[in-house]
Amino acid sequence: MQKFFSNRKLIILLIVIIVSMGLMAYSVTMRNRKSATPLVQQFGNDIVGLADRVIAAPANGIKGGVSSIATLMNTYEENAELKRQVDDLAQAKVQNQTLKAENKELKKQLKLNKTLTDYSPISAAVLTRSPSAWQNNVVINRGATSGIKKNMPVMVGSGLVGRVIEVNQTNSKVQLISTDNQSANRFAADVTTKAGKTVNGVISGYDKTTGTLTLSQLNTDDTIEKGDTVATSGLGGVTPKGLFIGKVTKVKHDEYDLARSVSVQPAADLNNFSVVTVINREVGGD
């Protein structure tokens, strides 16, 4: 009896092997004859695809989770940086308000309505600029009706470019800081050194080759270096103090090493501008 069952198992195993080989042969034959995927191959592909999805789902979930965490961390850092900037702006606003209050109180104590740094801007456009006097003058589209007055300084961006010398009702002529007119009313300026000292002088010329202004008639022998800031000094009572002119590029000495002149790179492009800002400034007291 046991022998019968043993032989039966062997027969079943052989049948299974034969059927499997037959199905494989049939699958290969059908694949060669038809363009469609055989049923057995389809079943196998479906099983493999299902297994891939089962394995890939957790992996994609983990990947998505890591990406979400990274995005969350970046957002947190950006929010922290924005909060810090907002805090800095708030601090700057408070500081500005405090300085304004102190300035107002100091003016009150000194019985001044205005100071050398008080001014308001008037925007204007360049109407004409003659090629023959390119470095000397421009005409702007604002005049007396817009509040323009003679000797008002004129700026382009953050840099000084000249001064109003003629005023009509609807336009004005501006003499540029680069003018070669020897009789021009020159700008009084000062240099703020890296040591914190102030050296006064006068803008006395312009070098067309290098495109730099010349600061001369310096009042001290304090060390001036490349990169020092040059601005209007307010001396003479015509031009407000603190209008940015440019940066020092070179310090020159005469042949006897007695006098110095300073080359200044203008903050404004003196050769190319179409819009200017006229500085309306008044000084007064009680």
The 8 nearest C-alpha neighbors of each residue, nearest first, counted from 0:
[[1, 3, 2, 4, 5, 6, 7, 8],
 [2, 0, 4, 3, 5, 6, 7, 8],
 [1, 3, 5, 0, 4, 6, 7, 8],
 [2, 4, 0, 6, 1, 5, 7, 8],
 [5, 3, 7, 1, 6, 2, 8, 0],
 [6, 4, 2, 8, 7, 3, 1, 9],
 [5, 7, 9, 3, 4, 8, 2, 10],
 [6, 8, 4, 10, 5, 9, 3, 11],
 [9, 7, 11, 5, 10, 6, 12, 4],
 [8, 10, 6, 12, 7, 11, 13, 5],
 [9, 11, 7, 13, 8, 12, 6, 14],
 [12, 10, 14, 8, 13, 9, 15, 7],
 [13, 11, 9, 15, 14, 10, 8, 16],
 [12, 14, 16, 10, 11, 15, 17, 9],
 [15, 13, 11, 17, 12, 16, 18, 10],
 [16, 14, 12, 18, 13, 17, 19, 11],
 [17, 15, 13, 19, 14, 18, 20, 12],
 [16, 18, 14, 20, 19, 15, 21, 13],
 [19, 17, 21, 15, 20, 16, 14, 22],
 [20, 18, 22, 16, 21, 17, 15, 23],
 [19, 21, 23, 17, 22, 18, 24, 16],
 [22, 20, 18, 24, 19, 23, 25, 17],
 [21, 23, 25, 19, 20, 24, 26, 18],
 [22, 24, 26, 20, 25, 21, 19, 27],
 [25, 23, 21, 27, 26, 22, 20, 28],
 [24, 26, 22, 28, 23, 27, 21, 29],
 [27, 25, 23, 29, 24, 28, 22, 37],
 [28, 26, 30, 24, 25, 29, 23, 31],
 [29, 27, 25, 31, 30, 26, 24, 32],
 [28, 30, 32, 26, 31, 27, 33, 25],
 [29, 31, 27, 28, 33, 32, 26, 37],
 [30, 32, 28, 29, 33, 27, 34, 26],
 [31, 33, 29, 30, 28, 34, 27, 35],
 [34, 32, 35, 30, 29, 31, 36, 37],
 [33, 35, 36, 30, 32, 31, 29, 37],
 [36, 34, 33, 37, 30, 29, 32, 38],
 [35, 37, 41, 40, 38, 34, 30, 33],
 [38, 36, 40, 39, 41, 26, 30, 35],
 [37, 39, 41, 40, 42, 36, 26, 43],
 [40, 38, 42, 41, 37, 43, 26, 22],
 [41, 39, 43, 37, 42, 38, 44, 36],
 [40, 42, 38, 44, 39, 43, 37, 45],
 [41, 43, 39, 45, 40, 44, 38, 46],
 [42, 44, 40, 46, 45, 41, 39, 47],
 [45, 43, 41, 47, 46, 42, 48, 40],
 [44, 46, 48, 42, 43, 47, 49, 41],
 [45, 47, 43, 49, 44, 48, 50, 42],
 [46, 48, 44, 50, 49, 45, 51, 43],
 [49, 47, 51, 45, 50, 46, 44, 52],
 [48, 50, 52, 46, 51, 47, 45, 53],
 [49, 51, 53, 47, 48, 52, 54, 46],
 [52, 50, 48, 54, 49, 53, 55, 47],
 [53, 51, 55, 49, 54, 50, 56, 48],
 [52, 54, 50, 51, 56, 55, 49, 57],
 [53, 55, 51, 52, 56, 50, 57, 58],
 [56, 54, 52, 58, 53, 57, 51, 59],
 [55, 57, 59, 58, 53, 54, 52, 60],
 [58, 56, 60, 59, 55, 61, 54, 53],
 [57, 59, 55, 61, 60, 56, 62, 54],
 [60, 58, 62, 56, 61, 57, 55, 63],
 [59, 61, 57, 63, 58, 62, 64, 56],
 [60, 62, 64, 58, 59, 63, 57, 65],
 [63, 61, 59, 65, 64, 60, 58, 66],
 [64, 62, 66, 60, 61, 65, 59, 67],
 [63, 65, 61, 67, 62, 66, 60, 68],
 [64, 66, 68, 62, 67, 63, 61, 69],
 [67, 65, 63, 69, 64, 68, 70, 62],
 [68, 66, 64, 70, 69, 65, 71, 63],
 [67, 69, 71, 65, 66, 70, 72, 64],
 [70, 68, 72, 66, 71, 67, 73, 65],
 [71, 69, 67, 73, 72, 68, 74, 66],
 [70, 72, 68, 74, 69, 73, 67, 75],
 [71, 73, 75, 69, 74, 70, 68, 76],
 [74, 72, 70, 76, 75, 71, 77, 69],
 [75, 73, 71, 77, 72, 76, 78, 70],
 [74, 76, 72, 78, 73, 77, 71, 79],
 [75, 77, 79, 73, 78, 74, 80, 72],
 [78, 76, 74, 80, 79, 75, 81, 73],
 [77, 79, 81, 75, 80, 76, 82, 74],
 [78, 80, 76, 82, 77, 81, 75, 83],
 [81, 79, 83, 77, 82, 78, 76, 84],
 [82, 80, 84, 78, 83, 79, 85, 77],
 [83, 81, 85, 79, 80, 84, 78, 86],
 [82, 84, 86, 80, 81, 85, 87, 79],
 [85, 83, 87, 81, 86, 82, 88, 80],
 [84, 86, 82, 88, 87, 83, 89, 81],
 [85, 87, 83, 89, 84, 88, 82, 90],
 [88, 86, 84, 90, 85, 89, 91, 83],
 [89, 87, 91, 85, 90, 86, 92, 84],
 [88, 90, 86, 92, 87, 91, 85, 93],
 [91, 89, 87, 93, 88, 92, 94, 86],
 [90, 92, 88, 94, 89, 93, 95, 87],
 [93, 91, 95, 89, 90, 94, 88, 96],
 [92, 94, 96, 90, 95, 91, 97, 89],
 [93, 95, 91, 97, 92, 96, 90, 98],
 [96, 94, 92, 98, 97, 93, 91, 99],
 [95, 97, 99, 93, 94, 98, 92, 100],
 [96, 98, 94, 100, 95, 99, 93, 101],
 [99, 97, 101, 95, 100, 96, 102, 94],
 [100, 98, 102, 96, 97, 101, 103, 95],
 [99, 101, 97, 103, 98, 102, 96, 104],
 [102, 100, 98, 104, 103, 99, 105, 97],
 [103, 101, 99, 105, 104, 100, 98, 106],
 [102, 104, 100, 106, 101, 105, 99, 107],
 [105, 103, 107, 101, 102, 106, 100, 108],
 [104, 106, 108, 102, 107, 103, 101, 109],
 [107, 105, 111, 109, 103, 108, 104, 110],
 [106, 108, 110, 104, 105, 109, 103, 111],
 [107, 109, 105, 106, 110, 104, 111, 103],
 [110, 108, 106, 107, 111, 105, 104, 284],
 [111, 109, 107, 108, 106, 285, 284, 112],
 [112, 110, 284, 106, 109, 113, 285, 107],
 [111, 113, 284, 283, 106, 110, 285, 114],
 [112, 114, 282, 283, 111, 117, 281, 284],
 [115, 113, 116, 117, 282, 111, 112, 283],
 [114, 116, 239, 240, 117, 233, 282, 113],
 [115, 117, 240, 114, 239, 118, 241, 113],
 [118, 116, 114, 115, 113, 280, 281, 119],
 [119, 117, 280, 279, 278, 116, 120, 281],
 [118, 120, 279, 278, 280, 121, 117, 277],
 [121, 119, 278, 277, 279, 276, 122, 118],
 [122, 120, 277, 276, 278, 123, 119, 279],
 [123, 121, 276, 275, 277, 120, 124, 274],
 [124, 122, 275, 274, 140, 141, 276, 139],
 [123, 125, 274, 139, 140, 273, 275, 126],
 [124, 126, 139, 273, 138, 127, 274, 140],
 [127, 125, 139, 138, 140, 124, 128, 137],
 [128, 126, 138, 137, 125, 129, 139, 136],
 [129, 127, 137, 133, 130, 138, 136, 126],
 [128, 130, 132, 131, 133, 127, 137, 136],
 [131, 129, 133, 132, 128, 134, 127, 135],
 [130, 132, 129, 133, 134, 128, 135, 136],
 [133, 131, 135, 129, 130, 134, 136, 128],
 [132, 134, 130, 135, 129, 131, 128, 136],
 [135, 133, 178, 132, 177, 136, 175, 179],
 [134, 136, 178, 132, 175, 133, 174, 177],
 [137, 135, 174, 173, 175, 132, 134, 133],
 [136, 138, 128, 173, 172, 127, 139, 125],
 [137, 139, 172, 127, 126, 171, 125, 173],
 [138, 140, 125, 126, 171, 124, 170, 141],
 [141, 139, 170, 124, 123, 126, 169, 125],
 [140, 142, 170, 169, 139, 145, 123, 171],
 [143, 141, 170, 169, 168, 147, 167, 171],
 [142, 144, 168, 147, 146, 145, 167, 166],
 [143, 145, 142, 146, 168, 169, 147, 141],
 [146, 144, 143, 142, 147, 141, 169, 121],
 [145, 147, 143, 144, 148, 142, 279, 141],
 [148, 146, 143, 142, 145, 141, 166, 149],
 [149, 147, 151, 166, 146, 150, 143, 163],
 [148, 150, 163, 164, 151, 165, 166, 147],
 [151, 149, 163, 162, 164, 152, 148, 237],
 [150, 152, 163, 162, 149, 278, 148, 279],
 [153, 151, 162, 278, 161, 277, 150, 163],
 [154, 152, 277, 161, 162, 276, 160, 278],
 [153, 155, 159, 276, 160, 158, 275, 156],
 [156, 154, 275, 158, 267, 157, 276, 159],
 [155, 157, 158, 154, 267, 275, 276, 159],
 [156, 158, 155, 243, 154, 266, 267, 159],
 [157, 159, 267, 266, 244, 243, 155, 154],
 [158, 160, 154, 244, 153, 161, 243, 155],
 [161, 159, 154, 176, 175, 153, 158, 155],
 [162, 160, 175, 176, 153, 174, 152, 159],
 [161, 163, 152, 173, 174, 153, 150, 151],
 [164, 162, 173, 150, 149, 151, 172, 165],
 [163, 165, 149, 173, 150, 172, 174, 162],
 [166, 164, 172, 171, 163, 149, 167, 173],
 [167, 165, 171, 142, 149, 143, 148, 170],
 [168, 166, 170, 142, 171, 169, 143, 165],
 [167, 169, 143, 142, 144, 170, 166, 141],
 [168, 170, 142, 141, 167, 140, 144, 143],
 [171, 169, 142, 141, 140, 167, 139, 168],
 [170, 172, 166, 142, 139, 165, 138, 167],
 [173, 171, 138, 165, 163, 137, 164, 139],
 [172, 174, 163, 137, 162, 136, 164, 138],
 [173, 175, 136, 162, 161, 135, 163, 164],
 [176, 174, 161, 177, 135, 178, 160, 136],
 [175, 177, 161, 160, 178, 174, 162, 159],
 [176, 178, 205, 175, 134, 135, 204, 179],
 [179, 177, 135, 134, 180, 175, 176, 174],
 [178, 180, 181, 177, 204, 135, 205, 134],
 [181, 179, 183, 178, 182, 135, 177, 204],
 [180, 182, 183, 179, 178, 184, 203, 204],
 [183, 181, 180, 184, 185, 179, 178, 203],
 [184, 182, 180, 181, 185, 178, 179, 174],
 [183, 185, 182, 186, 181, 162, 180, 150],
 [186, 184, 183, 202, 203, 187, 201, 176],
 [187, 185, 202, 201, 188, 184, 231, 176],
 [186, 188, 201, 232, 231, 200, 234, 202],
 [189, 187, 231, 232, 200, 201, 230, 199],
 [188, 190, 199, 198, 232, 229, 230, 200],
 [189, 191, 229, 198, 197, 228, 192, 199],
 [190, 192, 197, 228, 196, 227, 195, 189],
 [193, 191, 194, 195, 196, 227, 223, 190],
 [192, 194, 195, 227, 191, 196, 224, 223],
 [195, 193, 192, 196, 191, 222, 197, 223],
 [196, 194, 192, 193, 191, 197, 190, 198],
 [195, 197, 192, 194, 191, 198, 193, 221],
 [198, 196, 191, 190, 189, 192, 199, 195],
 [197, 199, 190, 189, 219, 218, 217, 191],
 [200, 198, 189, 217, 218, 188, 190, 197],
 [199, 201, 217, 216, 188, 215, 189, 187],
 [200, 202, 187, 214, 188, 215, 203, 186],
 [203, 201, 214, 186, 213, 185, 204, 215],
 [202, 204, 213, 201, 214, 215, 185, 205],
 [205, 203, 213, 212, 202, 177, 179, 206],
 [204, 206, 212, 177, 213, 211, 207, 210],
 [205, 207, 211, 210, 208, 209, 212, 204],
 [208, 206, 210, 209, 205, 211, 134, 177],
 [207, 209, 206, 210, 211, 205, 212, 262],
 [208, 210, 211, 207, 206, 205, 264, 212],
 [211, 209, 207, 206, 208, 212, 205, 264],
 [212, 210, 264, 263, 206, 209, 205, 262],
 [211, 213, 205, 263, 262, 204, 206, 264],
 [212, 214, 262, 204, 261, 203, 202, 205],
 [213, 215, 202, 261, 201, 260, 203, 200],
 [214, 216, 260, 217, 201, 200, 203, 213],
 [217, 215, 200, 201, 218, 214, 260, 259],
 [218, 216, 200, 215, 199, 219, 198, 259],
 [217, 219, 199, 216, 198, 200, 220, 221],
 [220, 218, 221, 217, 198, 199, 222, 197],
 [219, 221, 222, 218, 217, 198, 223, 259],
 [222, 220, 219, 223, 198, 196, 192, 197],
 [221, 223, 220, 224, 192, 194, 219, 193],
 [222, 224, 192, 221, 227, 225, 250, 190],
 [225, 223, 227, 226, 222, 247, 192, 250],
 [224, 226, 248, 247, 227, 249, 223, 246],
 [225, 227, 247, 246, 224, 248, 228, 193],
 [228, 226, 247, 192, 246, 225, 224, 191],
 [227, 229, 246, 191, 190, 245, 226, 247],
 [230, 228, 190, 245, 244, 189, 246, 243],
 [231, 229, 243, 244, 242, 241, 188, 189],
 [232, 230, 188, 242, 240, 241, 233, 187],
 [231, 233, 188, 240, 189, 234, 187, 230],
 [232, 234, 240, 239, 238, 231, 236, 235],
 [235, 233, 232, 236, 187, 237, 238, 240],
 [236, 234, 237, 233, 238, 187, 232, 186],
 [235, 237, 234, 233, 238, 239, 115, 282],
 [238, 236, 235, 239, 150, 233, 234, 151],
 [237, 239, 233, 236, 240, 152, 151, 231],
 [240, 238, 115, 233, 116, 241, 237, 242],
 [239, 241, 233, 232, 231, 116, 115, 242],
 [240, 242, 231, 230, 243, 232, 239, 116],
 [243, 241, 231, 230, 240, 244, 159, 239],
 [242, 244, 230, 158, 245, 241, 159, 157],
 [245, 243, 230, 159, 158, 229, 265, 266],
 [244, 246, 265, 266, 229, 264, 263, 243],
 [247, 245, 228, 226, 264, 263, 227, 229],
 [246, 248, 263, 225, 226, 227, 262, 249],
 [247, 249, 225, 262, 263, 264, 226, 246],
 [248, 250, 262, 225, 261, 247, 251, 263],
 [251, 249, 261, 260, 262, 252, 259, 224],
 [250, 252, 260, 259, 261, 249, 253, 262],
 [253, 251, 259, 256, 258, 260, 254, 250],
 [252, 254, 256, 255, 258, 257, 259, 251],
 [255, 253, 256, 252, 257, 258, 251, 259],
 [254, 256, 257, 253, 252, 258, 259, 251],
 [257, 255, 253, 252, 254, 258, 259, 251],
 [256, 258, 255, 253, 259, 252, 254, 220],
 [259, 257, 253, 252, 256, 260, 255, 216],
 [258, 260, 252, 251, 253, 215, 261, 257],
 [261, 259, 215, 251, 214, 250, 252, 213],
 [260, 262, 250, 214, 213, 249, 251, 263],
 [263, 261, 213, 249, 248, 212, 247, 211],
 [264, 262, 247, 212, 211, 246, 248, 245],
 [263, 265, 211, 246, 245, 248, 247, 212],
 [266, 264, 245, 267, 244, 263, 211, 246],
 [265, 267, 245, 158, 244, 264, 268, 157],
 [268, 266, 158, 265, 269, 155, 156, 159],
 [267, 269, 270, 271, 266, 272, 265, 155],
 [268, 270, 267, 271, 160, 272, 265, 177],
 [271, 269, 268, 272, 134, 133, 267, 210],
 [270, 272, 268, 269, 273, 267, 274, 155],
 [273, 271, 274, 270, 268, 269, 155, 275],
 [272, 274, 125, 124, 275, 271, 126, 123],
 [275, 273, 124, 123, 125, 272, 155, 276],
 [276, 274, 155, 123, 154, 122, 124, 277],
 [277, 275, 122, 154, 121, 153, 120, 123],
 [276, 278, 153, 121, 120, 152, 122, 279],
 [277, 279, 120, 152, 151, 119, 153, 280],
 [280, 278, 119, 118, 120, 151, 277, 121],
 [279, 281, 118, 278, 117, 119, 239, 282],
 [282, 280, 283, 113, 118, 279, 117, 114],
 [283, 281, 113, 114, 115, 280, 284, 112],
 [282, 284, 113, 112, 111, 281, 285, 114],
 [285, 283, 111, 112, 110, 113, 282, 109],
 [284, 110, 111, 112, 283, 109, 107, 113]]
